[in-house]
Amino acid sequence: MNDAAPVTWVDGRLVGPDEPTIYATDRALVGHGVFEVLKVVDGVPFAPRRHLERLVASAESAEVPVDLDVVKAGMAAVLDSPGVGRRGCWLRVTVTAGPAPVGSAGEAARPTVVVAAAPLPAWGEACDVVVVPWCRNERGALAGLKTTSYLENGLALSYARTRGADEGIFANTVGNLCEGTGSNVFVVDGGEVVTPPLTAGPLAGVTRQLLLEWMPEIVERDVPIAVFEQCDEAFIASTSRDVHPVGSIDGRPLPVVRGELTSLAIARFAEGSAADADP
């Protein structure tokens, strides 16, 4: 698969990289849509059932109709395209509310479905993170939903990258650790691996969910953002990263990178995912 020409399927057909694909009145242009990103290895997407279940859950809350038969047809068409799946790649599924009269309250007639594949990014042995100056609203309408209203994440990631980091970390409105721009966060606190509960506002990540099932040592509880800034060991988790050790926080190198508990999480996830592509 050519990095410059990702394979894209829109509403029933494969399209070229320069071909117009959505209407100017599509609700995608005001952020009204949901999406999922799956990891594909050797042509096989990982954990598709869980990703599609979350797509439907996000869509219901965001009032976006989803026809899973159409979504699955698009996924199959992209995966069957020449070159796709021969090495690790993304498979991004997006469902927007579709074309509608201009205005934030316009009702769409039908959804737009887009499925695209592109190469997975390459990550280093560890990642550097910074705490961003904005907070997640754990009580907001979009809390816990994977929607195309993604500018906040983009600005936070840009903030992190201009400071030499790979990921930005959010606190929530009460000052507790929440999540990264595209990852869930885990910190070793008092000898325990701790991750924020969903009530703190993070996305219910598929990798997070599997880690909780495969590593019962992980504790879900609120922790102040200051604990994350002062910890000795931490990692983040996402579809593309799996379990990724944190090397530094706000420019402070961690005393322990890929420590005992992080290594255990890496091993448990690798074993579980190797045993079943759709756990």
C-alpha beads as a LAMMPS data file, in Angstrom:
LAMMPS data file: protein, C-alpha beads

279 atoms
278 bonds

1 atom types
1 bond types

-500.0 500.0 xlo xhi
-500.0 500.0 ylo yhi
-500.0 500.0 zlo zhi

Masses

1 110.0

Atoms # bond

1 1 1 0.000 0.000 0.000
2 1 1 1.455 3.343 -1.081
3 1 1 1.794 5.777 1.860
4 1 1 0.740 8.666 -0.402
5 1 1 -2.395 6.969 -1.678
6 1 1 -4.443 5.404 1.109
7 1 1 -7.271 3.144 0.004
8 1 1 -10.676 4.751 0.616
9 1 1 -14.248 3.488 0.246
10 1 1 -17.183 5.915 0.396
11 1 1 -20.849 4.939 0.283
12 1 1 -20.427 1.814 -1.775
13 1 1 -17.393 2.497 -3.984
14 1 1 -13.654 2.768 -3.846
15 1 1 -12.453 6.292 -4.647
16 1 1 -9.176 7.810 -5.732
17 1 1 -7.095 10.029 -3.414
18 1 1 -8.036 13.208 -5.303
19 1 1 -11.680 12.388 -5.943
20 1 1 -14.402 14.428 -4.188
21 1 1 -16.194 12.178 -1.740
22 1 1 -18.785 14.015 0.367
23 1 1 -21.337 16.757 -0.175
24 1 1 -20.601 20.315 0.893
25 1 1 -23.623 20.086 3.183
26 1 1 -22.487 16.910 4.949
27 1 1 -22.821 17.119 8.716
28 1 1 -19.222 15.952 8.938
29 1 1 -18.251 19.577 8.326
30 1 1 -19.726 20.559 11.689
31 1 1 -18.287 17.543 13.510
32 1 1 -21.452 15.442 13.483
33 1 1 -20.102 11.960 13.082
34 1 1 -18.456 9.023 14.834
35 1 1 -15.482 6.869 13.972
36 1 1 -13.366 3.891 14.930
37 1 1 -9.794 2.956 14.089
38 1 1 -8.818 -0.705 13.919
39 1 1 -5.355 -2.196 13.680
40 1 1 -4.867 -4.621 10.789
41 1 1 -2.087 -7.214 10.863
42 1 1 -1.584 -9.638 7.955
43 1 1 -4.927 -8.597 6.531
44 1 1 -6.856 -9.318 9.744
45 1 1 -8.397 -6.477 11.790
46 1 1 -7.931 -6.804 15.537
47 1 1 -10.966 -6.821 17.879
48 1 1 -13.523 -5.820 15.218
49 1 1 -16.520 -6.825 17.341
50 1 1 -15.538 -4.522 20.193
51 1 1 -14.765 -1.631 17.851
52 1 1 -18.067 -1.947 16.032
53 1 1 -19.978 -2.230 19.300
54 1 1 -18.369 1.021 20.433
55 1 1 -19.121 2.625 17.052
56 1 1 -22.796 1.812 17.510
57 1 1 -22.808 3.038 21.115
58 1 1 -21.168 6.349 20.157
59 1 1 -23.522 6.718 17.186
60 1 1 -26.629 6.205 19.304
61 1 1 -25.557 8.908 21.760
62 1 1 -24.524 11.235 18.914
63 1 1 -27.779 10.611 17.003
64 1 1 -26.036 9.167 13.957
65 1 1 -27.761 6.200 12.249
66 1 1 -25.443 3.265 11.568
67 1 1 -26.070 0.291 9.291
68 1 1 -23.447 -2.272 10.290
69 1 1 -23.989 -4.278 7.095
70 1 1 -22.903 -1.232 5.081
71 1 1 -19.939 -0.625 7.408
72 1 1 -18.811 -4.248 7.133
73 1 1 -19.132 -4.151 3.330
74 1 1 -16.875 -1.107 3.247
75 1 1 -14.339 -2.744 5.539
76 1 1 -14.268 -5.864 3.367
77 1 1 -13.839 -3.840 0.165
78 1 1 -10.869 -1.951 1.576
79 1 1 -9.242 -5.032 3.081
80 1 1 -9.607 -6.843 -0.259
81 1 1 -7.847 -4.044 -2.139
82 1 1 -4.354 -4.797 -3.503
83 1 1 -1.598 -4.146 -0.985
84 1 1 -3.814 -3.532 2.011
85 1 1 -3.029 -5.688 5.016
86 1 1 0.326 -6.982 3.806
87 1 1 1.854 -5.056 6.671
88 1 1 0.426 -3.301 9.681
89 1 1 -2.086 -0.606 8.797
90 1 1 -4.945 1.472 10.135
91 1 1 -8.521 0.810 9.138
92 1 1 -10.548 3.909 9.932
93 1 1 -14.346 3.654 9.827
94 1 1 -16.273 6.934 9.862
95 1 1 -20.026 7.403 9.842
96 1 1 -21.341 10.950 9.580
97 1 1 -24.921 12.140 9.931
98 1 1 -24.823 12.835 6.176
99 1 1 -25.996 15.738 3.994
100 1 1 -28.478 18.108 5.616
101 1 1 -29.771 21.666 5.298
102 1 1 -27.150 24.184 6.366
103 1 1 -27.447 24.973 10.054
104 1 1 -26.544 23.220 13.269
105 1 1 -30.036 21.761 13.702
106 1 1 -30.506 20.452 10.163
107 1 1 -31.784 16.904 9.843
108 1 1 -29.823 14.604 7.557
109 1 1 -31.558 12.250 5.139
110 1 1 -28.967 9.476 5.211
111 1 1 -25.561 8.860 6.796
112 1 1 -22.259 8.933 4.948
113 1 1 -19.971 5.931 5.488
114 1 1 -16.231 6.186 4.851
115 1 1 -13.684 3.401 5.320
116 1 1 -10.006 4.140 4.737
117 1 1 -6.727 2.283 5.199
118 1 1 -3.328 3.857 5.752
119 1 1 0.010 2.725 7.195
120 1 1 0.321 2.560 10.957
121 1 1 2.674 5.118 12.522
122 1 1 5.981 3.911 13.889
123 1 1 6.459 4.432 17.624
124 1 1 9.669 4.479 19.614
125 1 1 10.508 2.243 22.560
126 1 1 8.989 4.820 24.906
127 1 1 6.942 7.992 24.510
128 1 1 7.312 11.466 25.958
129 1 1 4.140 13.153 27.187
130 1 1 3.107 16.567 28.477
131 1 1 0.099 17.679 30.460
132 1 1 -1.915 20.111 28.337
133 1 1 -3.411 23.347 29.734
134 1 1 -7.001 22.396 28.848
135 1 1 -9.279 19.961 30.629
136 1 1 -11.759 17.316 29.594
137 1 1 -15.345 17.897 30.630
138 1 1 -16.327 14.577 32.179
139 1 1 -19.947 15.756 32.315
140 1 1 -20.133 17.022 28.724
141 1 1 -22.407 15.695 25.997
142 1 1 -19.465 14.089 24.173
143 1 1 -17.725 12.585 27.202
144 1 1 -16.712 9.020 26.418
145 1 1 -17.838 9.196 22.777
146 1 1 -15.513 8.697 19.808
147 1 1 -16.760 11.471 17.535
148 1 1 -15.369 13.449 14.627
149 1 1 -15.478 16.591 16.817
150 1 1 -11.730 16.176 17.192
151 1 1 -10.250 19.673 17.082
152 1 1 -9.650 19.733 20.835
153 1 1 -7.553 16.590 20.504
154 1 1 -5.675 18.027 17.536
155 1 1 -4.814 21.249 19.328
156 1 1 -3.670 19.351 22.406
157 1 1 -1.491 17.052 20.300
158 1 1 -0.012 20.061 18.507
159 1 1 0.728 21.614 21.915
160 1 1 2.549 18.436 22.921
161 1 1 4.558 18.153 19.720
162 1 1 5.766 21.757 19.842
163 1 1 7.240 20.823 23.229
164 1 1 9.006 17.748 21.881
165 1 1 6.456 15.226 23.170
166 1 1 4.511 12.443 21.453
167 1 1 1.231 12.758 23.365
168 1 1 -0.752 15.295 25.355
169 1 1 -2.485 14.347 28.598
170 1 1 -5.724 15.882 29.881
171 1 1 -6.939 16.375 33.428
172 1 1 -10.694 16.657 33.892
173 1 1 -12.670 19.546 35.386
174 1 1 -11.999 18.451 38.977
175 1 1 -8.248 18.093 38.446
176 1 1 -8.065 14.322 38.139
177 1 1 -6.153 12.399 35.494
178 1 1 -8.367 11.691 32.464
179 1 1 -6.759 10.545 29.190
180 1 1 -4.444 11.347 26.313
181 1 1 -5.462 12.875 23.004
182 1 1 -5.668 9.384 21.508
183 1 1 -4.814 7.051 24.349
184 1 1 -5.763 5.859 27.800
185 1 1 -3.363 6.502 30.665
186 1 1 -2.036 4.151 33.336
187 1 1 0.163 5.148 36.255
188 1 1 1.942 3.119 38.915
189 1 1 0.803 4.597 42.224
190 1 1 1.581 2.976 45.569
191 1 1 2.724 -0.214 43.873
192 1 1 -0.537 -0.525 41.908
193 1 1 -1.295 0.067 38.236
194 1 1 -4.092 2.640 38.254
195 1 1 -6.199 3.969 35.389
196 1 1 -8.967 6.587 35.600
197 1 1 -12.528 5.198 35.740
198 1 1 -14.923 6.008 32.913
199 1 1 -16.687 8.451 35.244
200 1 1 -13.541 10.593 35.010
201 1 1 -14.338 11.193 31.333
202 1 1 -11.933 9.060 29.275
203 1 1 -12.896 7.111 26.190
204 1 1 -13.590 3.444 26.898
205 1 1 -10.603 2.338 24.846
206 1 1 -10.641 -1.173 23.412
207 1 1 -7.024 -1.735 24.452
208 1 1 -7.890 -0.384 27.916
209 1 1 -10.857 -2.734 28.152
210 1 1 -8.774 -5.754 27.204
211 1 1 -6.012 -4.830 29.650
212 1 1 -8.555 -4.664 32.460
213 1 1 -9.737 -8.165 31.524
214 1 1 -6.295 -9.677 30.996
215 1 1 -4.559 -7.920 33.896
216 1 1 -6.849 -7.919 36.936
217 1 1 -4.063 -6.238 38.904
218 1 1 -5.097 -2.934 37.303
219 1 1 -7.201 -0.712 39.565
220 1 1 -9.759 1.796 38.283
221 1 1 -9.877 4.859 40.526
222 1 1 -9.560 8.616 40.400
223 1 1 -6.083 10.020 40.851
224 1 1 -5.096 13.701 40.900
225 1 1 -3.171 14.884 37.851
226 1 1 -0.307 15.719 40.231
227 1 1 0.213 12.000 40.863
228 1 1 0.838 11.489 37.160
229 1 1 3.325 14.344 37.145
230 1 1 5.271 12.852 40.079
231 1 1 5.102 9.107 39.395
232 1 1 8.050 6.795 38.775
233 1 1 6.405 4.589 36.137
234 1 1 3.566 5.033 33.631
235 1 1 2.309 3.860 30.261
236 1 1 -0.353 4.727 27.729
237 1 1 -2.461 2.354 25.641
238 1 1 -4.283 2.619 22.339
239 1 1 -5.152 0.664 19.210
240 1 1 -2.020 1.691 17.332
241 1 1 0.365 1.750 20.310
242 1 1 -0.828 -1.337 22.223
243 1 1 0.965 -0.741 25.561
244 1 1 3.523 2.068 25.244
245 1 1 5.861 2.953 28.143
246 1 1 6.180 6.611 29.118
247 1 1 9.750 7.895 29.097
248 1 1 9.205 11.430 30.344
249 1 1 6.443 13.706 31.616
250 1 1 6.676 17.457 31.004
251 1 1 10.358 17.028 30.229
252 1 1 11.077 15.068 33.430
253 1 1 12.610 11.660 32.639
254 1 1 10.899 8.922 34.617
255 1 1 13.129 6.947 36.985
256 1 1 11.643 3.700 35.657
257 1 1 10.877 3.201 31.959
258 1 1 9.251 -0.121 31.107
259 1 1 9.379 -1.203 34.722
260 1 1 8.055 -4.452 36.171
261 1 1 4.356 -3.550 35.985
262 1 1 4.590 -1.922 32.565
263 1 1 6.443 -4.987 31.285
264 1 1 3.716 -7.202 32.729
265 1 1 1.041 -5.177 30.903
266 1 1 2.995 -5.433 27.629
267 1 1 3.335 -9.190 28.023
268 1 1 -0.299 -9.776 28.975
269 1 1 -1.582 -7.758 26.049
270 1 1 0.782 -9.428 23.590
271 1 1 -0.251 -12.887 24.786
272 1 1 -3.959 -12.113 24.732
273 1 1 -3.991 -10.486 21.324
274 1 1 -1.863 -13.249 19.799
275 1 1 -4.267 -15.871 21.108
276 1 1 -7.422 -14.305 19.634
277 1 1 -7.826 -11.682 16.908
278 1 1 -11.374 -10.913 18.028
279 1 1 -11.401 -11.299 21.817

Bonds

1 1 1 2
2 1 2 3
3 1 3 4
4 1 4 5
5 1 5 6
6 1 6 7
7 1 7 8
8 1 8 9
9 1 9 10
10 1 10 11
11 1 11 12
12 1 12 13
13 1 13 14
14 1 14 15
15 1 15 16
16 1 16 17
17 1 17 18
18 1 18 19
19 1 19 20
20 1 20 21
21 1 21 22
22 1 22 23
23 1 23 24
24 1 24 25
25 1 25 26
26 1 26 27
27 1 27 28
28 1 28 29
29 1 29 30
30 1 30 31
31 1 31 32
32 1 32 33
33 1 33 34
34 1 34 35
35 1 35 36
36 1 36 37
37 1 37 38
38 1 38 39
39 1 39 40
40 1 40 41
41 1 41 42
42 1 42 43
43 1 43 44
44 1 44 45
45 1 45 46
46 1 46 47
47 1 47 48
48 1 48 49
49 1 49 50
50 1 50 51
51 1 51 52
52 1 52 53
53 1 53 54
54 1 54 55
55 1 55 56
56 1 56 57
57 1 57 58
58 1 58 59
59 1 59 60
60 1 60 61
61 1 61 62
62 1 62 63
63 1 63 64
64 1 64 65
65 1 65 66
66 1 66 67
67 1 67 68
68 1 68 69
69 1 69 70
70 1 70 71
71 1 71 72
72 1 72 73
73 1 73 74
74 1 74 75
75 1 75 76
76 1 76 77
77 1 77 78
78 1 78 79
79 1 79 80
80 1 80 81
81 1 81 82
82 1 82 83
83 1 83 84
84 1 84 85
85 1 85 86
86 1 86 87
87 1 87 88
88 1 88 89
89 1 89 90
90 1 90 91
91 1 91 92
92 1 92 93
93 1 93 94
94 1 94 95
95 1 95 96
96 1 96 97
97 1 97 98
98 1 98 99
99 1 99 100
100 1 100 101
101 1 101 102
102 1 102 103
103 1 103 104
104 1 104 105
105 1 105 106
106 1 106 107
107 1 107 108
108 1 108 109
109 1 109 110
110 1 110 111
111 1 111 112
112 1 112 113
113 1 113 114
114 1 114 115
115 1 115 116
116 1 116 117
117 1 117 118
118 1 118 119
119 1 119 120
120 1 120 121
121 1 121 122
122 1 122 123
123 1 123 124
124 1 124 125
125 1 125 126
126 1 126 127
127 1 127 128
128 1 128 129
129 1 129 130
130 1 130 131
131 1 131 132
132 1 132 133
133 1 133 134
134 1 134 135
135 1 135 136
136 1 136 137
137 1 137 138
138 1 138 139
139 1 139 140
140 1 140 141
141 1 141 142
142 1 142 143
143 1 143 144
144 1 144 145
145 1 145 146
146 1 146 147
147 1 147 148
148 1 148 149
149 1 149 150
150 1 150 151
151 1 151 152
152 1 152 153
153 1 153 154
154 1 154 155
155 1 155 156
156 1 156 157
157 1 157 158
158 1 158 159
159 1 159 160
160 1 160 161
161 1 161 162
162 1 162 163
163 1 163 164
164 1 164 165
165 1 165 166
166 1 166 167
167 1 167 168
168 1 168 169
169 1 169 170
170 1 170 171
171 1 171 172
172 1 172 173
173 1 173 174
174 1 174 175
175 1 175 176
176 1 176 177
177 1 177 178
178 1 178 179
179 1 179 180
180 1 180 181
181 1 181 182
182 1 182 183
183 1 183 184
184 1 184 185
185 1 185 186
186 1 186 187
187 1 187 188
188 1 188 189
189 1 189 190
190 1 190 191
191 1 191 192
192 1 192 193
193 1 193 194
194 1 194 195
195 1 195 196
196 1 196 197
197 1 197 198
198 1 198 199
199 1 199 200
200 1 200 201
201 1 201 202
202 1 202 203
203 1 203 204
204 1 204 205
205 1 205 206
206 1 206 207
207 1 207 208
208 1 208 209
209 1 209 210
210 1 210 211
211 1 211 212
212 1 212 213
213 1 213 214
214 1 214 215
215 1 215 216
216 1 216 217
217 1 217 218
218 1 218 219
219 1 219 220
220 1 220 221
221 1 221 222
222 1 222 223
223 1 223 224
224 1 224 225
225 1 225 226
226 1 226 227
227 1 227 228
228 1 228 229
229 1 229 230
230 1 230 231
231 1 231 232
232 1 232 233
233 1 233 234
234 1 234 235
235 1 235 236
236 1 236 237
237 1 237 238
238 1 238 239
239 1 239 240
240 1 240 241
241 1 241 242
242 1 242 243
243 1 243 244
244 1 244 245
245 1 245 246
246 1 246 247
247 1 247 248
248 1 248 249
249 1 249 250
250 1 250 251
251 1 251 252
252 1 252 253
253 1 253 254
254 1 254 255
255 1 255 256
256 1 256 257
257 1 257 258
258 1 258 259
259 1 259 260
260 1 260 261
261 1 261 262
262 1 262 263
263 1 263 264
264 1 264 265
265 1 265 266
266 1 266 267
267 1 267 268
268 1 268 269
269 1 269 270
270 1 270 271
271 1 271 272
272 1 272 273
273 1 273 274
274 1 274 275
275 1 275 276
276 1 276 277
277 1 277 278
278 1 278 279
